[in-house]
Amino acid sequence: MINTPIVVETHNLTKIYGDGEEVRALDNVDLTIHKGEFIAIVGPSGSGKSTLLHLIGALDRPSSGEVIIDGMPLSQVRDLDHFRSQTVGFVFQTHNLIPTLTAQENVEVPLYETTSQRNDRRDRARELLTLVGLRERMHFLPNQMSGGERQRVAVARALANQPTIILADEPTGNLDSKTTADIMRLLSDLNRSQGTTLIVVTHNHEVASATQRIITLRDGHIQRDVITETSFERELVDFKSSALGQALLRGDELPQEMRDIAPQLRELLEDI
């Protein structure tokens, strides 16, 4: 990704909440994301994951520091709503579809910012719903679709204005394991086929392992930033963060069946 354009930069990004006792949700975070990356942001509750996503998406303003999207410092953008609608696509845990609109009409909503031509909006919405596998559901209302189908509509809507980046905040949080896998395959396919830059906040290690880069936040700082180009490397990252992986790194006593391979496993984990 080194030779691809940078689409997101943060410099000394800090967000402080509270008028009395300060809570530093983010503390001087520096981050660079290149076009076409598929990234997971993970960490315990309160680590700053959603705060970082909201600042990158211009849903909130930092206490200090800067966010630069596609070369544009957000501090210099006068109309953040317009900039956001043209540059960032959002997928939320609860999908936020309008219940009285069909799938097609929901996908058309962001397009009112860019075109007044009804046929153009309709054609773009149908194209995207076909892309996410919902060609036969485009005239259904949200309550006539499954949770996974509703989330696919949300993904199509996020793509409507061909945004620079898509930000997904716990996009599989309300889904079962099979549907979660389906949504992650969809996002992976979009990343590969469309070159879409995707940033996913998740607490689910299986979701994180489907991405190419895992950024771990803790107490408002980036604790670890790992590129996982292969499924084997992604599985190693997951294992390293598990209780057994941490016990192995500490040199704790292990089950008998693992003792012979412990040195090789430890060496692998120390290298990632």
C-alpha positions as CSV (number, residue, x, y, z in Angstrom):
1,M,0.0,0.0,0.0
2,I,3.0,2.3,0.3
3,N,2.7,3.4,-3.4
4,T,-1.0,4.1,-3.2
5,P,-2.4,7.5,-2.3
6,I,-3.1,8.4,1.4
7,V,-6.8,8.9,2.0
8,V,-6.8,9.4,5.8
9,E,-4.3,11.1,8.1
10,T,-4.5,12.0,11.7
11,H,-1.9,14.2,13.4
12,N,-1.8,14.4,17.3
13,L,-5.5,13.7,17.3
14,T,-6.9,14.2,20.7
15,K,-10.5,14.1,22.0
16,I,-11.3,15.1,25.6
17,Y,-14.7,14.7,27.2
18,G,-16.0,16.2,30.5
19,D,-16.1,19.7,32.0
20,G,-14.7,18.6,35.4
21,E,-12.7,15.4,35.4
22,E,-11.2,15.0,32.0
23,V,-11.6,11.8,30.0
24,R,-9.1,11.5,27.2
25,A,-10.9,9.3,24.7
26,L,-8.0,9.8,22.2
27,D,-4.6,11.0,23.1
28,N,-2.3,12.3,20.3
29,V,-3.1,9.6,17.8
30,D,-1.1,9.6,14.5
31,L,-2.5,7.4,11.8
32,T,-2.1,7.0,8.0
33,I,-4.5,5.0,5.8
34,H,-3.9,4.4,2.1
35,K,-6.4,4.0,-0.6
36,G,-7.9,0.5,-0.9
37,E,-7.0,-0.7,2.6
38,F,-9.4,-2.8,4.6
39,I,-8.8,-2.0,8.3
40,A,-10.2,-3.2,11.6
41,I,-10.0,-1.0,14.7
42,V,-10.3,-3.2,17.8
43,G,-9.8,-2.7,21.5
44,P,-11.7,-3.0,24.8
45,S,-14.8,-0.9,25.6
46,G,-13.8,2.7,26.2
47,S,-10.5,2.4,24.3
48,G,-11.5,5.2,21.8
49,K,-12.6,3.0,18.8
50,S,-15.9,4.8,18.0
51,T,-14.5,8.2,18.9
52,L,-11.7,7.7,16.3
53,L,-14.3,6.6,13.7
54,H,-16.5,9.6,14.4
55,L,-13.6,12.1,14.1
56,I,-12.5,10.5,10.8
57,G,-16.1,10.7,9.6
58,A,-16.5,14.4,10.6
59,L,-19.4,13.4,12.9
60,D,-17.5,15.1,15.8
61,R,-14.6,17.6,16.2
62,P,-11.3,16.9,17.9
63,S,-10.2,18.8,21.0
64,S,-6.9,19.2,19.3
65,G,-5.0,17.8,16.4
66,E,-6.1,17.3,12.8
67,V,-7.9,14.9,10.5
68,I,-7.1,15.1,6.8
69,I,-9.3,13.3,4.3
70,D,-8.2,12.9,0.7
71,G,-5.7,15.8,1.3
72,M,-8.3,18.1,2.9
73,P,-7.9,19.1,6.5
74,L,-11.3,18.9,8.1
75,S,-10.6,22.0,10.2
76,Q,-10.7,24.0,6.9
77,V,-14.0,22.6,5.7
78,R,-16.8,25.1,6.0
79,D,-19.7,22.8,5.2
80,L,-19.0,19.5,7.0
81,D,-22.4,18.1,6.2
82,H,-21.8,18.5,2.4
83,F,-18.2,17.3,2.6
84,R,-19.3,14.2,4.6
85,S,-22.0,13.3,2.2
86,Q,-19.6,13.4,-0.7
87,T,-16.6,11.8,0.9
88,V,-17.7,9.3,3.6
89,G,-20.1,6.4,3.6
90,F,-21.4,5.1,6.9
91,V,-22.6,1.7,8.0
92,F,-23.9,1.4,11.5
93,Q,-24.8,-1.5,13.8
94,T,-28.5,-0.7,13.6
95,H,-28.4,0.1,9.8
96,N,-30.6,3.2,10.3
97,L,-32.8,2.6,7.4
98,I,-36.0,4.7,6.9
99,P,-38.8,2.2,7.7
100,T,-41.4,3.7,5.4
101,L,-39.0,3.6,2.3
102,T,-38.2,0.5,0.2
103,A,-34.7,-0.8,-0.2
104,Q,-34.3,1.1,-3.4
105,E,-35.7,4.3,-2.0
106,N,-33.3,4.1,1.1
107,V,-30.3,3.8,-1.2
108,E,-31.5,6.7,-3.2
109,V,-31.6,9.1,-0.2
110,P,-27.9,10.1,-0.3
111,L,-28.2,10.7,-4.1
112,Y,-30.5,13.7,-3.6
113,E,-27.3,15.6,-2.6
114,T,-25.8,15.0,-6.0
115,T,-28.5,14.7,-8.6
116,S,-32.1,15.9,-9.2
117,Q,-32.6,13.4,-11.9
118,R,-35.0,10.7,-10.7
119,N,-33.9,8.1,-13.3
120,D,-30.2,8.6,-12.4
121,R,-31.0,8.0,-8.7
122,R,-33.1,4.9,-9.5
123,D,-30.5,3.4,-11.8
124,R,-27.7,3.9,-9.3
125,A,-29.7,2.4,-6.5
126,R,-30.7,-0.7,-8.6
127,E,-27.1,-1.1,-9.6
128,L,-25.9,-1.1,-6.0
129,L,-28.6,-3.4,-4.7
130,T,-27.7,-5.9,-7.5
131,L,-24.0,-5.5,-6.4
132,V,-24.9,-6.5,-2.8
133,G,-27.1,-9.4,-3.9
134,L,-30.5,-7.8,-3.3
135,R,-31.9,-7.4,-6.9
136,E,-35.0,-9.3,-5.9
137,R,-35.6,-7.3,-2.7
138,M,-35.3,-3.7,-4.0
139,H,-39.0,-3.0,-3.5
140,F,-39.2,-4.5,0.0
141,L,-39.6,-2.4,3.1
142,P,-37.0,-2.9,5.9
143,N,-39.5,-4.9,8.0
144,Q,-39.9,-7.3,5.2
145,M,-36.2,-8.2,5.1
146,S,-33.9,-10.1,7.4
147,G,-31.2,-8.4,9.5
148,G,-28.5,-9.4,7.1
149,E,-30.5,-8.1,4.1
150,R,-31.1,-4.8,5.9
151,Q,-27.4,-4.5,6.5
152,R,-26.7,-5.1,2.8
153,V,-29.1,-2.3,2.0
154,A,-27.1,-0.1,4.4
155,V,-23.8,-1.1,2.6
156,A,-25.4,-0.2,-0.8
157,R,-26.5,3.1,0.6
158,A,-23.0,3.8,1.9
159,L,-21.7,3.3,-1.6
160,A,-24.2,5.5,-3.3
161,N,-22.1,8.6,-3.7
162,Q,-18.9,6.7,-4.5
163,P,-17.3,7.9,-1.2
164,T,-13.5,8.0,-0.6
165,I,-13.9,5.8,2.5
166,I,-16.6,3.7,4.1
167,L,-16.7,3.7,7.9
168,A,-18.5,0.8,9.6
169,D,-19.2,0.9,13.3
170,E,-19.9,-2.6,14.6
171,P,-21.7,-3.5,11.3
172,T,-22.3,-7.1,12.4
173,G,-23.0,-6.5,16.1
174,N,-26.7,-7.5,15.8
175,L,-26.2,-10.4,13.4
176,D,-25.7,-14.2,14.0
177,S,-22.4,-15.8,13.1
178,K,-23.5,-17.0,9.6
179,T,-24.9,-13.6,8.6
180,T,-21.8,-11.9,10.1
181,A,-19.6,-14.1,7.8
182,D,-21.8,-13.2,4.8
183,I,-21.5,-9.4,5.5
184,M,-17.8,-9.7,5.9
185,R,-17.5,-11.6,2.7
186,L,-19.5,-8.8,1.0
187,L,-17.2,-6.1,2.4
188,S,-14.1,-8.1,1.4
189,D,-15.5,-8.5,-2.1
190,L,-16.2,-4.8,-2.4
191,N,-12.8,-4.0,-1.2
192,R,-11.2,-6.2,-3.8
193,S,-13.5,-5.5,-6.7
194,Q,-14.2,-1.8,-6.2
195,G,-11.0,-0.8,-4.4
196,T,-13.1,0.7,-1.6
197,T,-11.2,1.9,1.4
198,L,-13.0,0.3,4.5
199,I,-12.5,1.0,8.2
200,V,-14.4,-1.3,10.5
201,V,-14.7,-0.8,14.3
202,T,-15.4,-4.2,15.9
203,H,-15.0,-6.1,19.1
204,N,-15.4,-9.4,17.2
205,H,-12.1,-11.1,16.5
206,E,-13.6,-13.1,13.6
207,V,-14.6,-9.8,11.9
208,A,-11.2,-8.3,12.5
209,S,-9.5,-11.4,11.1
210,A,-11.3,-10.8,7.7
211,T,-9.4,-7.5,7.2
212,Q,-5.9,-6.8,6.0
213,R,-4.7,-4.6,8.9
214,I,-5.7,-4.6,12.5
215,I,-5.2,-1.5,14.7
216,T,-5.6,-2.1,18.4
217,L,-6.5,0.9,20.6
218,R,-6.2,1.0,24.4
219,D,-6.8,4.0,26.6
220,G,-6.9,6.4,23.7
221,H,-3.5,5.2,22.2
222,I,-2.6,2.9,19.3
223,Q,-1.2,-0.1,21.1
224,R,-0.6,-2.2,18.0
225,D,-0.8,-1.8,14.2
226,V,-0.4,-5.0,12.3
227,I,-0.7,-5.8,8.6
228,T,-2.2,-9.3,8.1
229,E,-1.8,-10.1,4.5
230,T,-2.7,-13.8,4.8
231,S,-5.3,-15.7,6.7
232,F,-2.5,-17.5,8.6
233,E,-1.1,-14.2,9.8
234,R,-4.6,-13.0,10.8
235,E,-5.2,-16.2,12.8
236,L,-1.8,-15.6,14.5
237,V,-2.9,-12.1,15.5
238,D,-6.1,-13.5,17.0
239,F,-4.2,-16.2,18.8
240,K,-1.7,-13.7,20.2
241,S,-4.4,-11.7,21.8
242,S,-6.2,-14.8,23.3
243,A,-5.7,-16.0,26.8
244,L,-3.6,-19.0,25.7
245,G,-1.5,-16.8,23.4
246,Q,-0.7,-14.4,26.2
247,A,0.1,-17.3,28.6
248,L,2.5,-18.6,26.0
249,L,4.3,-15.3,25.7
250,R,4.5,-14.9,29.5
251,G,6.1,-18.4,29.8
252,D,3.2,-19.7,31.9
253,E,2.9,-23.5,32.4
254,L,1.0,-24.9,29.4
255,P,-1.0,-28.1,28.8
256,Q,1.2,-31.2,28.2
257,E,0.2,-31.5,24.6
258,M,1.5,-28.0,23.8
259,R,4.9,-28.1,25.5
260,D,6.8,-29.5,22.6
261,I,5.7,-26.9,20.2
262,A,5.7,-24.0,22.6
263,P,9.1,-22.6,21.6
264,Q,8.2,-22.4,17.9
265,L,4.8,-20.9,18.7
266,R,6.3,-18.3,21.0
267,E,8.8,-17.3,18.3
268,L,6.1,-16.8,15.8
269,L,4.0,-14.7,18.1
270,E,7.0,-12.5,19.1
271,D,7.5,-11.7,15.4
272,I,4.1,-10.3,14.8
